[in-house]
């Protein structure tokens, strides 16, 4: 109960601060939805810590200047050989510029699911005209393959080659690896949309639970100022 009260007070303070500094805030219903999503996210993280080990000090970091950061993740369903890619685009202030999910079929394993999510992140940036980007995920293996100039010969060579072929479409592009705890908003997006049978797109918004995760990232940024 104390946690719920503390989160409610913080959400009200953050909304008031947004109105004061940015001239825009959430409605009463929006604040209520954010509180519920935040509590759900905390419960999910507490359950996850029993089986996962990560550095609690690592937080999501914003891009600099006019560069946009695309965080992505993939959820893989082995019984159906399907995956869902989640992509969230944020600016230097941590504000959501766009988000999308992509349903993939005939996916053989989680590594291929991540490689497809990498490629779909690039597609999102191209479609929306973003020219300076950082593509960030929590798969070190796939990120290394994207960074190396050597031709990939693995089972994910097709999406890796496609990503590399599209690099020239951007003014600047970097591939970044972070642990799961710094990629939480994208993870929530991919996991939440597992039960949906189609791809989805959002502009300057995202599902409530994802907005909650993104706002939590912003809170950490503001608390360190």
Number of C-alpha atoms within 10 A of each C-alpha: 6 7 9 13 11 10 17 19 13 14 18 17 12 17 18 16 14 14 13 11 9 9 9 12 17 16 10 11 9 13 17 15 16 23 23 17 19 24 17 14 19 12 11 12 14 11 11 11 10 8 7 9 11 11 10 9 7 13 17 21 17 19 17 11 10 12 18 25 29 29 29 30 31 33 23 23 17 13 6 11 15 19 29 30 31 33 30 32 27 21 19 15 15 22 17 23 18 20 26 24 28 24 21 19 13 12 17 16 14 17 17 22 25 28 26 26 29 29 20 21 28 25 14 19 21 14 9 11 11 19 15 17 23 19 22 23 28 23 19 13 12 19 21 13 19 22 13 10 9 8 12 15 10 9 11 17 15 15 20 24 16 12 20 17 10 13 13 10 15 15 10 13 18 13 17 19 18 18 18 21 18 23 25 25 27 30 25 23 29 27 17 17 22 21 8 12 11 12 14 14 14 14 13 12 16 21 15 17 22 26 22 23 23 23 20 18 21 18 14 13 16 11 7 7 5
